[in-house]
Amino acid sequence: MKLKKSFEAIAGKESSANIALAGKWTFYFVLIGIIAGLGSIVFHYLCQLGLHYFMDLAAGYRPPSPAGEHYLFPPTNTRFNRFVLLFLPALGGILSGWLVYTFAPEAEGHGTDAAIDAYHRKGGFVRSRVPIIKTIASALTLTTGGSGGREGPIAQIGAGFGSFLATKLKLSDRERRIMMAAGIGAGVGSIFKAPLAGALFAAEVLYRDPEFESEVIIPAGISSVVAYCLFCLVFGWGSLFESPDFIFRNPLELGPYIVLAFVLVITGVFYIKSFYCVTGFFKSINIPNHIKPAIGGLCTGIIGFFLPQTLAFGYGFVQKAIHNELTIPFLLFLAVGKIITTSFSIGSGGSGGVFGPSIVIGGATGGVVGKIFHQIMPGIVTEPGTFVIVGMAGFFTAVSNTPVSTIIFVSEMTNSYHLLLPSLLVCSVSYLLARKWTIYKKQVKSRIDSPAHAGEFMVDILQSIRVKDLSDFMKDVTLIPQDMTFVKFKKFFSKTKQHYFPVIDNDERLIGIFSSTDIREVLFSQEIEYLVVMKDIATPDIIVTTPSDDLNSVLKKFTTRNIDSLPVVRDDDHGILIGMLNRREVISYYNQRVQELKKK
């Protein structure tokens, strides 16, 4: 009875400990969500402020806004001036360039890549100043006409706080990575009003293969929900875009959707090539870094002079395209122009994301394809706006290798879940066709290729391999009788390449082992070599392994005494030697298995 009560007491303590641990981590993730939500609010307010003073008051340019987002300031009476638009992005470029390259050079570019790199290669560490610099620099770039998105900056803001909190709490690299990724999900999910997609995006964007970082999903989900609620409490609930009740009813429409997938992949590859061609050019020219975003801004302004719809965010034009209010030429120029302006704005070192422009480019491309098919076969393609929504999902999948989270993203952003079937088809085809390209260069292929998981995978693989699997690598060695004299052994030793010598008794059972290093003292003491027998030299404290042992435990035994070879004995009788297993063969076999896994 007392024993039963003791067990119950232990179980109760364990349960309380688990609850306390879960509560502690939940508190951390809620805190990350609060900070990320507040960061989203501040960043969105700064963007609205910048658009009001730069685009509206200075240039008289008032692009439409999506249905779920409204301007916070009343429009001014400034007349539209293309010449101000020509130079405004250059002004934003010089200001943001000076800020970034003076205080936090890692805040350049599109942010998400830097967060991915920090996850895989820096233990989730992000300098605490980065979120602040990224917020201001991105607001300057985007509100002066630079073409970019909000997800990159907000991803670095959320990631930066998650990393900062983990560092202050002195958590491990693994825990810091999780908290950093939770910050990414919270920031992205809140500012795009897509909390589920934000959590999935944080777990999926890390890899090029369709693979999720499973330990990130729940933390990112908690943080994303909290951040989303905070953001919506300030700026209103609902989705970013408003869409009619589109419903997929006609299977024949899948044909045009497949054509759309091919068009999106071609456009996506052009986007990636253009972006990194411009990036490479600006990295190669020998001028001060803080000047480069200004030059990129000037190039953006030149395009914006003729195509002002390609400047800043452009989400309002996607809204119009969903409602079929734009012409084919306008959409075509929007898609191509947006690719070029984004390449110059962000590729030159400006600060902004690449997801936002991808939504505009994909929506515009989808709108063009949808309107063409609507003219050719109006009985099958009845609503061109559906192609805008599916195009948004398919295009970003093609450039980012994130098919699952992107489908959810677009569904949440448009509040349109009836197009999941064509979205799934287009995203799947786009992913398969474009998987060798990505806008996120810091993505790794899979978990096995991530430096963050190198040790974990080594252990997992080693634990799956048994010593018996290496039977072909086991060495047959000469067994040394316990009563052999050292003089006799010395003659044998001069003719052998063997380094480890198992010692057996008269019944041929293993009783000890010694190495070539162990005989040095006797080797140079000729006065005692006639008195010593090999049992005297051998150590009876033998570290052995058996055929059923896994290679992880074998490697631990190698390192226990820094030895290079282990006796393999029978599972049921440790006195019977099967052979010797060398450390070199174990490592070679492990590398072979890793290469086999990579090819699968």
C-alpha positions in Angstrom: 0.0 0.0 0.0 2.8 2.4 0.9 4.6 1.4 -2.3 1.4 2.3 -4.3 1.2 5.7 -2.6 4.8 6.4 -3.4 4.3 5.6 -7.0 1.2 7.9 -7.0 3.1 10.7 -5.4 5.9 10.4 -8.0 3.4 10.4 -10.8 1.7 13.4 -9.3 5.0 15.3 -9.1 5.9 14.4 -12.7 2.4 15.6 -13.9 2.9 18.9 -12.0 6.3 19.3 -13.5 5.0 18.8 -17.0 2.2 21.3 -16.5 4.7 23.8 -15.1 7.0 23.3 -18.1 4.1 23.6 -20.6 2.9 26.8 -18.8 6.4 28.3 -18.9 6.8 27.7 -22.6 3.3 28.9 -23.4 4.1 32.1 -21.5 7.2 32.6 -23.6 5.3 32.0 -26.9 2.5 34.3 -25.8 5.1 37.0 -25.0 6.7 36.6 -28.4 3.2 37.0 -30.0 2.6 40.2 -28.0 5.9 41.8 -29.0 5.5 40.6 -32.7 1.9 41.9 -32.7 3.0 45.3 -31.3 5.9 45.3 -33.9 3.4 44.7 -36.7 1.2 47.5 -35.4 4.2 49.9 -35.2 5.5 48.9 -38.7 2.1 49.2 -40.3 1.5 52.6 -38.7 4.9 53.8 -40.0 4.1 52.5 -43.5 0.8 54.4 -43.4 2.5 57.5 -42.1 5.2 57.3 -44.8 2.7 56.7 -47.6 0.7 59.7 -46.5 3.7 62.1 -46.4 5.8 60.8 -49.2 3.5 59.3 -51.8 0.4 61.4 -51.1 1.6 64.8 -49.9 4.8 65.0 -51.9 3.9 63.2 -55.1 0.1 63.2 -55.1 0.0 59.5 -55.8 -2.8 57.6 -54.1 -2.8 54.0 -55.1 -6.0 52.0 -54.2 -5.9 49.9 -51.0 -7.2 46.3 -50.5 -10.7 46.0 -49.1 -9.4 44.9 -45.7 -7.0 47.7 -45.3 -7.8 51.4 -45.1 -5.6 54.5 -45.1 -5.2 55.9 -41.6 -4.9 59.5 -42.8 -7.3 61.5 -45.0 -6.0 62.2 -48.6 -4.4 65.5 -49.4 -5.1 67.8 -52.3 -1.7 67.5 -53.9 -1.8 67.0 -57.6 -0.2 63.9 -59.1 3.5 64.7 -60.1 5.4 62.0 -62.0 8.7 63.9 -61.6 8.5 63.6 -57.8 7.9 59.8 -58.2 11.0 59.7 -60.4 13.3 60.7 -57.5 11.4 59.7 -54.4 12.6 56.1 -54.3 16.2 57.3 -54.6 15.6 59.4 -51.5 14.2 56.4 -49.6 17.2 54.4 -50.9 19.8 56.8 -49.6 18.2 57.1 -46.2 17.6 53.4 -45.6 21.0 52.5 -47.1 22.8 54.8 -44.7 20.8 53.5 -41.7 21.3 49.8 -42.6 25.0 49.8 -43.5 25.9 52.1 -40.6 24.1 50.2 -37.8 23.1 46.7 -39.0 24.3 45.5 -42.4 22.5 42.1 -42.0 19.2 44.1 -42.2 19.7 44.7 -45.9 17.6 42.8 -48.5 14.5 40.8 -48.0 14.8 39.8 -44.3 13.3 36.4 -44.5 16.5 35.0 -46.0 18.5 36.4 -43.1 16.1 34.8 -40.7 16.4 31.4 -42.5 20.2 31.7 -42.4 20.1 32.5 -38.6 18.0 29.4 -38.0 20.2 27.0 -39.9 23.7 28.4 -39.3 23.7 30.8 -36.4 21.9 29.0 -33.7 18.9 31.3 -34.1 20.9 34.3 -33.0 19.8 37.7 -34.3 21.4 40.9 -33.0 18.9 42.9 -30.9 19.4 46.1 -32.9 18.3 44.4 -36.2 14.5 44.5 -35.7 14.6 48.3 -34.9 16.9 49.1 -37.9 14.9 46.8 -40.2 11.6 48.4 -39.2 12.7 52.0 -39.9 14.7 51.1 -43.0 11.9 49.1 -44.6 9.3 51.7 -43.9 11.5 54.3 -45.6 12.2 52.0 -48.6 8.6 50.9 -49.1 6.8 54.2 -48.5 9.0 56.3 -50.8 8.0 54.1 -53.7 10.3 51.1 -53.3 8.7 47.9 -54.4 8.7 45.3 -51.7 6.6 43.4 -49.2 6.0 43.6 -45.4 6.7 40.0 -44.5 10.5 40.2 -44.7 10.8 43.1 -42.3 8.2 41.8 -39.9 9.8 38.3 -40.0 13.1 39.8 -38.9 11.3 41.9 -36.2 9.5 38.8 -34.7 12.6 36.6 -35.2 14.8 39.3 -33.5 12.7 39.4 -30.4 12.4 35.6 -30.1 16.1 35.4 -30.4 16.6 38.2 -27.9 14.3 36.6 -25.3 16.0 33.2 -25.7 19.4 34.8 -25.3 18.4 36.7 -22.1 16.9 33.5 -20.6 20.2 31.6 -21.5 18.3 29.0 -23.4 20.0 26.4 -25.7 20.6 27.0 -29.5 17.7 24.6 -30.3 15.3 26.5 -28.0 16.5 29.9 -29.4 15.8 28.6 -33.0 12.3 27.6 -32.0 11.6 30.9 -30.4 13.0 32.8 -33.4 10.8 30.8 -35.8 7.8 31.5 -33.5 8.6 35.2 -34.0 8.6 34.8 -37.8 5.2 33.1 -37.8 3.7 35.7 -35.4 5.0 38.6 -37.5 3.9 37.3 -40.9 0.6 35.9 -39.6 -0.4 39.1 -38.0 0.4 41.7 -40.7 -1.2 39.6 -43.4 -4.1 38.6 -41.2 -3.4 34.9 -41.8 -2.4 33.3 -38.5 -2.6 29.7 -39.6 -0.6 30.4 -42.7 2.0 32.4 -40.7 2.6 29.4 -38.4 2.9 27.0 -41.3 5.1 29.4 -43.3 7.6 29.7 -40.5 7.9 25.9 -40.4 7.9 25.3 -44.2 10.0 28.2 -45.6 13.2 26.8 -44.0 13.5 24.0 -46.6 13.4 23.6 -50.3 11.8 20.1 -50.1 8.2 20.0 -49.0 9.2 19.5 -45.4 8.1 21.1 -42.2 10.1 21.9 -39.1 7.6 20.1 -36.9 8.9 21.4 -33.5 8.1 25.0 -34.8 4.5 24.6 -35.8 2.9 24.7 -32.3 5.0 27.5 -30.9 4.5 29.6 -34.0 0.8 28.8 -33.9 0.5 30.2 -30.3 2.5 33.3 -31.1 0.7 33.9 -34.4 -2.7 33.8 -32.9 -1.8 36.3 -30.2 -0.1 38.6 -32.6 -3.0 38.4 -35.1 -5.5 39.3 -32.4 -3.5 42.3 -31.2 -3.1 43.6 -34.8 -6.8 43.2 -35.6 -7.8 44.9 -32.4 -6.1 48.0 -33.7 -6.7 47.8 -37.4 -9.9 45.8 -37.7 -10.8 42.2 -38.2 -11.4 40.3 -41.5 -9.2 39.3 -44.4 -6.7 41.5 -46.3 -8.6 41.1 -49.6 -12.3 40.8 -50.3 -13.4 38.3 -52.9 -16.8 37.3 -54.4 -18.1 33.8 -53.5 -16.1 32.0 -56.2 -16.9 28.3 -56.4 -15.1 25.7 -58.5 -17.8 23.6 -60.3 -16.5 22.7 -63.8 -13.6 20.0 -64.0 -12.9 21.3 -67.6 -11.6 24.4 -66.0 -8.6 22.4 -64.7 -7.1 22.5 -68.2 -6.7 26.3 -68.2 -5.4 26.1 -64.6 -2.6 23.8 -65.7 -1.7 26.3 -68.4 -1.7 28.9 -65.7 0.8 26.8 -63.7 3.2 26.7 -66.6 2.9 30.5 -67.2 3.5 31.1 -63.5 6.6 29.0 -63.4 8.1 30.9 -66.4 7.2 34.2 -64.8 8.6 33.0 -61.5 11.9 31.9 -63.0 12.2 35.3 -64.7 11.5 37.0 -61.3 14.2 35.0 -59.5 16.8 35.4 -62.3 16.1 39.1 -62.6 16.3 39.6 -58.8 19.6 37.8 -58.4 21.0 39.3 -61.6 20.5 42.8 -60.1 21.7 41.6 -56.7 24.9 40.3 -58.2 25.5 43.4 -60.2 25.2 45.7 -57.2 27.5 43.4 -55.2 30.1 43.6 -57.9 30.3 47.4 -58.4 32.9 49.1 -56.3 31.0 52.0 -54.7 30.0 52.6 -51.0 27.2 50.2 -50.0 24.9 52.9 -48.6 24.9 54.5 -52.1 23.7 51.4 -53.9 20.0 51.5 -52.6 19.8 55.0 -53.9 20.9 53.9 -57.4 18.4 51.1 -57.2 15.8 53.5 -56.1 16.5 55.8 -59.0 16.1 52.9 -61.4 12.8 52.1 -59.7 11.7 55.7 -60.0 12.4 55.6 -63.8 10.1 52.7 -64.2 7.6 54.2 -61.8 7.6 57.4 -63.9 5.9 55.5 -66.7 4.2 52.7 -64.6 3.3 54.2 -61.2 1.3 51.1 -60.3 4.5 49.2 -59.9 5.7 51.3 -57.0 5.2 50.6 -53.2 2.9 47.7 -52.2 0.4 47.4 -55.0 -2.2 45.3 -53.1 -5.0 47.5 -54.1 -4.5 46.6 -57.8 -4.8 42.9 -56.8 -8.1 43.8 -55.2 -9.3 45.4 -58.4 -8.1 42.4 -60.5 -10.1 40.0 -58.3 -13.2 42.0 -59.2 -12.2 42.0 -62.9 -11.8 45.8 -63.0 -8.4 45.9 -64.8 -7.5 45.4 -68.5 -5.0 42.8 -69.8 -2.4 45.4 -70.8 -2.5 47.0 -67.4 -2.1 43.6 -65.6 0.7 42.6 -68.0 2.6 45.8 -67.4 1.9 45.5 -63.6 3.4 42.0 -63.5 6.5 42.7 -65.6 7.1 46.1 -64.1 6.7 44.8 -60.5 9.4 42.2 -61.2 11.8 44.8 -62.3 11.1 47.4 -59.6 11.3 44.8 -56.9 14.6 43.6 -58.3 16.1 47.1 -58.2 14.5 48.2 -54.9 15.5 45.1 -52.8 18.3 43.7 -55.0 20.3 46.9 -54.6 20.4 46.5 -50.9 17.1 48.2 -50.0 15.0 46.8 -47.2 11.7 45.0 -47.9 10.2 41.6 -48.4 9.6 39.5 -51.6 6.3 37.8 -50.6 4.2 41.0 -51.1 5.5 41.7 -54.6 5.0 38.0 -55.4 1.3 38.3 -54.5 0.9 41.2 -56.9 2.9 39.6 -59.7 1.1 36.3 -59.3 -2.3 37.9 -59.1 -1.6 40.1 -62.2 -0.3 37.1 -64.2 -3.3 35.0 -63.1 -5.6 37.8 -64.2 -4.0 38.0 -67.7 -4.4 34.2 -68.2 -7.9 34.2 -66.7 -9.1 37.1 -68.9 -7.6 35.4 -72.1 -9.3 32.1 -71.3 -12.5 33.9 -70.5 -12.5 35.5 -73.9 -11.7 32.1 -75.6 -14.0 29.9 -73.6 -16.5 32.0 -71.6 -18.6 28.9 -70.8 -15.8 27.2 -69.0 -13.8 30.1 -67.5 -16.7 32.2 -66.2 -14.8 34.2 -63.5 -11.3 35.6 -64.4 -11.0 36.7 -60.8 -10.5 33.1 -59.7 -7.3 32.9 -61.7 -6.1 36.0 -59.8 -6.4 34.2 -56.5 -5.0 30.9 -57.7 -2.3 32.8 -59.5 -1.2 34.4 -56.3 -0.8 31.0 -54.6 0.9 29.3 -57.6 3.4 32.1 -58.3 4.7 32.3 -54.7 4.9 28.5 -54.6 7.0 28.6 -57.7 9.5 31.1 -56.3 9.6 29.9 -52.7 9.1 26.1 -52.6 6.3 26.5 -49.9 3.2 25.0 -51.5 1.2 24.1 -48.4 1.5 27.3 -46.4 1.0 29.4 -49.6 -2.3 27.7 -50.3 -3.5 28.5 -46.8 -2.0 32.0 -47.0 -4.0 33.0 -50.1 -7.1 31.3 -48.8 -6.9 33.3 -45.5 -5.9 36.6 -47.2 -8.8 36.4 -49.6 -11.3 34.6 -47.3 -11.9 32.3 -50.2 -11.7 28.6 -49.4 -13.8 27.3 -52.3 -10.8 27.4 -54.6 -8.6 25.0 -52.6 -8.9 22.3 -55.3 -7.5 24.4 -58.3 -5.0 26.0 -55.9 -3.8 22.6 -54.9 -3.4 21.6 -58.5 -1.6 24.7 -59.6 0.7 24.9 -56.6 1.6 21.2 -56.9 2.5 21.6 -60.6 4.3 24.9 -60.0 6.3 23.3 -57.2 7.3 20.3 -59.3 8.3 22.4 -62.3 10.2 25.1 -60.3 11.7 23.3 -57.4 15.3 23.8 -58.6 14.9 27.6 -58.3 14.1 29.7 -55.2 14.0 33.3 -54.2 15.2 32.3 -50.7 18.9 31.3 -51.3 19.5 30.4 -47.7 16.9 27.6 -47.7 18.5 24.1 -47.4 17.2 21.1 -49.2 15.9 19.2 -46.2 16.5 18.6 -42.5 19.4 16.3 -43.2 21.2 19.1 -44.9 20.6 21.7 -42.1 23.6 22.4 -39.9 21.1 23.0 -37.1 20.2 19.3 -37.2 23.6 17.8 -38.1 24.1 16.2 -34.7 20.6 15.0 -34.4 20.7 13.2 -37.7 24.0 11.7 -36.9 22.6 10.2 -33.8 19.4 9.1 -35.5 21.3 7.4 -38.3 23.8 5.8 -36.0 21.1 4.4 -33.8 19.4 2.8 -36.7 22.6 0.8 -37.6 23.6 -2.3 -35.7 27.1 -3.7 -35.4 26.0 -6.9 -37.2 25.3 -4.7 -40.3 29.1 -4.1 -40.4 30.1 -7.8 -40.4 32.0 -7.4 -43.6 34.1 -4.6 -42.0 35.1 -6.7 -38.9 38.8 -7.7 -38.9 40.0 -11.1 -38.1 43.0 -10.8 -35.7 45.6 -13.1 -34.2 44.7 -14.0 -30.6 47.5 -13.9 -28.1 47.7 -16.7 -25.5 47.9 -15.4 -21.9 51.2 -17.3 -21.1 53.1 -16.2 -24.3 56.4 -14.6 -23.3 57.2 -11.1 -24.3 60.3 -12.3 -26.2 58.2 -14.5 -28.3 55.6 -11.8 -28.8 58.3 -9.4 -29.9 59.2 -11.6 -32.9 55.5 -11.8 -33.9 55.1 -8.1 -33.5 57.9 -7.3 -35.9 56.0 -9.1 -38.7 52.4 -7.9 -38.1 50.5 -4.8 -38.9 48.0 -5.5 -36.1 47.6 -2.7 -33.5 45.2 -4.3 -31.0 45.8 -7.7 -29.5 43.1 -9.7 -27.7 44.5 -12.0 -25.0 42.8 -15.4 -24.4 43.1 -18.0 -21.7 43.7 -21.7 -22.1 40.0 -22.2 -23.0 40.4 -19.6 -25.8 38.1 -17.2 -23.9 38.8 -13.4 -24.1 40.3 -12.2 -20.8 42.1 -9.0 -21.8 43.4 -6.7 -24.5 46.4 -4.5 -25.2 47.5 -2.1 -27.9 50.9 -1.5 -29.6 51.2 1.6 -27.3 50.9 -0.5 -24.2 54.1 -2.5 -24.9 56.5 0.5 -25.3 57.7 0.4 -21.7 58.6 -3.3 -21.9 59.9 -3.0 -25.4 62.8 -0.8 -24.2 63.4 -2.7 -21.0 65.4 -5.8 -22.1 66.2 -6.9 -18.6 62.5 -7.8 -17.9 61.3 -9.0 -21.3 62.1 -12.6 -20.4 60.1 -12.5 -17.3 56.9 -10.8 -18.7 54.0 -12.8 -20.2 51.3 -11.1 -22.2 48.7 -11.5 -19.5 50.7 -9.1 -17.4 50.5 -6.4 -20.1 46.8 -6.8 -21.1 44.1 -4.9 -19.3 41.3 -7.1 -18.0 38.9 -4.1 -18.0 37.8 -4.7 -21.6 35.4 -2.4 -23.5 33.5 -4.6 -25.9 30.6 -4.4 -28.3 28.1 -7.0 -29.5 26.3 -7.5 -32.8 23.1 -6.1 -31.4 24.6 -2.8 -30.3 23.9 0.3 -32.3 26.7 2.5 -33.8 25.9 5.4 -31.5 26.8 3.4 -28.5 29.9 2.1 -30.3 31.1 5.6 -31.0 30.6 6.5 -27.4 32.8 3.5 -26.4 35.5 4.6 -28.8 35.6 8.0 -27.2 35.4 6.8 -23.6 39.1 5.8 -23.6 40.1 7.3 -27.0 40.6 3.9 -28.6 40.4 3.1 -32.3 39.3 -0.5 -32.2 36.7 -2.6 -30.3 36.4 -6.3 -29.7 33.1 -7.6 -31.1 31.9 -10.5 -28.8 28.8 -12.7 -28.9 25.6 -11.3 -27.3 25.1 -14.3 -25.1 28.8 -14.8 -24.2 31.3 -11.9 -23.9 34.2 -14.3 -23.7 33.9 -15.4 -27.3 35.5 -13.0 -29.8 33.9 -12.6 -33.2 36.3 -9.9 -34.6 37.6 -6.4 -34.2 35.7 -3.2 -35.4 37.7 -0.1 -36.2 36.6 3.5 -35.7 37.5 4.3 -39.3 35.2 1.7 -40.7 32.3 2.9 -38.5 32.6 6.5 -39.7 33.0 5.3 -43.3 29.9 3.3 -43.1 28.0 6.2 -41.6 29.0 8.5 -44.4 27.9 5.9 -46.9 24.5 5.7 -45.3 24.1 9.5 -45.3 24.9 9.7 -49.0 22.3 6.9 -49.7 19.7 8.9 -47.7 20.4 12.1 -49.7 19.9 10.3 -53.0 16.4 9.1 -52.0 
